[in-house]
Amino acid sequence: KRVEAGDLSVAVSVDSRDETADLANGFNTMAKNLSELRTTDLQMAAKVQRNLLPQLPNAGRFDVAVHYEAFSYVSGDFYDFYTDDNGTLTGLVLFDVSGHGVSSGLITTLIRPIMYRSFTSDTKVALSDIIAKANRSIIKAKGDVDNYLTCIMLRFSGNEMQYVNAGHPDLLKKDANEHVAPVKPGGNAVQGAFMGQEGMVEFFEEMNREYQVPMTNGDVFLLFTDCLIETRSPAGEEFGLNGVSRVLRDAPSAMSAADIVKRIVAAHAEHRGGAALADDLTIVGVKVR
């Protein structure tokens, strides 16, 4: 029954040397071989997914760093960078497919090109319209698969950023005065509805709006998936936005995006007391120079 349910770690105890023992040994060998084969397949899937990850954009106005860590081989998180013909960063996206493992990972490979086409098809279209177009395409492409996703999409233009949030954890900003806070233009919550939910297209388009965010040299923006803030300590306390904000606030102003992200990863690991991740974890740091 356990093997039928997918548990290949089961082994049959052998207390005799008759034909029953031979059958038991044969079963144990088969289960071990199947487990090793499944692990090999998962390792290959993880390798393929990592090969699909984008390279960091060319150094320019933005200093960018990423930490990407799967809960189990294949991740349901994904990110992408958008650049112009000169390789200058013009935007980025971070999304988190519900669940984790192979099924969520497969959906990321479906969503990435949809996001890319939607973002790059017309640079003059409002970001809220781009995300609405992507949502309709995702629903059509994934068919009756139940997974939904959350998403942050950013577009950079001069000293301004356009920002849309589809049900994702808040975008954090550390300004040149070392003030750290979620980006909430007008002081209001900016999270819209989840993406990929059939029957909720109109609600999604009503809830998701584009926000304008000013940028100045020295600003640091932090995007992340929910694992970062929802991870609990051995005592049951969430790392939370307060934990992330504290680490970001304490980072020296001259620190690079890569070192800021490393600090946050280290603090997160310390908070969970060395326990394994309970979800996929992705962090993207963007420093304006």
Buried (B, 14 or more C-beta within 10 A) or exposed (E): EEBEEEEBEEEEEBEEEEEEEEEBEEBBEEBEEEBEEEEEEBEEBBEEBEEEBBEBBEEEEBBBBBBBBBBBBBBBBBBBBBBEEEEEBBBBBBBBBBBBBBBBBBBBEBBBEBBBEBBBEEEEEBBBBBBBBBBBBBBEBBEEBEBBBBBBBBBBEEEEBBBBBBBBBBBBBBBEEBEBEBBBEEEEEBBBBBBBBEEBBEEBBEBBBBBEBEBEEBBBBBBBBBBBBEBBBEEEEEBBBEBBBBBBEEBEEEBBBBBBBBBBBEBBEEBBEEEEBEBBBBBBBBBBE
